Amino acid sequence: MIYLDNAATTVTDPEVVRSMLPYFTENFGNPSSIYSIGNDTKNAIAKARAQVAGLIGARPGEIYFTSGGTESNNWAVTGAVMALQKKPHIVVSAIEHLSVLNPCKMLEKMGCEVTYLPARSDGTISVETFASKLRPDTGFVSIMLANNEVGTIEPIRKLAEIVHEKGAIFHTDAVQAVGHIPVDVYDLGVDLLSGSAHKFGGPKGVGFLYVKEGIKLKKFMFGGHQQEGMRAGTENVPGIVGLGTAAEIAGRGLENRMGHIESLRNMLLNEIRNRIHGVQINGTMQGRLPGNINVSIPGIDAESLVIRLDRQDIFISTGAACSAGASRPSHVLKALGYNNDRLKGAIRISVSESNTIGEIEKVASVITDEVFKMYEASGAGYY
Ligand SMILES: *Cc1c(COP(=O)(O)O)cnc(C)c1O
């Protein structure tokens, strides 16, 4: 099989799996217990916290473990807003992940005003437009670091600076960025940052929220005293250990890996554009995740193409895994103002370092064959 949907999830790195295994068997103690086998797991959590902090330039005490990117985003949005004195005005981009947008919709029902900021057609947020949306009563802003569909990287440092001038709190969903491009919380100047293990070689169902020291946040889970009482519940020790290992691995040779992935990505993109006429690139190629391709192929139904490729054990996607399942046009591509044909023909391919040149060549030729078959069947005369 050829797997090219690494933005949806990644295979768990064998080194990550190995590091997790003892925490299912011999090291099963409850990290809150005071005897020695409890201490072993408590220490393992502390090590993972330091590994995650190390990857993003944070202090270990600023890292809270969660059940994944969705929880981190839910917590950041609701926790920061509910910690404010008054119901604030909220600004988010229209291309955020649903785990940011849907908590905002809930807060809207509870009486907060929310501005959904459109992105430009190249997938980037205009700093000027952004600044014009902030108001004296703006209390919370969330803009993603890298978009999960078009891979575009937003000017977070500048946006955070503007938000802080207004005295508001800035959160970034960095789930697609962590482990794939350099992420440093102090360079970015953010107050809150979300990450998820399974997007960069870790296990599913575990993630983290960076909470800058001094930032007020309501608790997310109510219960025991775990994680300073902020996120109660016995910790997912194997998952957290796996996340720590994945963070450690991701930090090694990141720049080299980015270069390699980018060259594979560009090779595939060029092959597709050379073979099929009229392919449109969605999102800018300047400032984009190294592994991301999002293109619209004219005159085809992307979902049918994905299914045709599936039959040949090639896995790509039409957009975000969650919205793809719902068979609705992507809210991201829609927010970029694309027409229906462009939405319908959009595919997302996300390359990893384990893909080979042979795979790239194979995929380019299978995509071309299938697209031409679809053209032939439709009789639309595209080719
Ligand atoms: C995958 C993803 C999430 C959700 O993370 P999970 O760990 O799958 O819940 C949030 N934001 C972005 C940008 C993502 O790509």
The ligand as a Gaussian input file, in Angstrom:
#p B3LYP/6-31G(d) Opt

LIG

0 1
 C       -6.155000      16.499000      13.551000
 C       -6.353000      17.916000      13.936000
 C       -7.002000      18.259000      15.128000
 C       -7.635000      17.229000      16.019000
 O       -6.680000      16.430000      16.668000
 P       -7.120000      15.002000      17.243000
 O       -5.957000      14.584000      18.068000
 O       -7.357000      14.119000      16.063000
 O       -8.348000      15.214000      18.056000
 C       -7.105000      19.593000      15.440000
 N       -6.592000      20.546000      14.641000
 C       -5.955000      20.252000      13.498000
 C       -5.384000      21.349000      12.667000
 C       -5.815000      18.930000      13.105000
 O       -5.192000      18.639000      11.952000

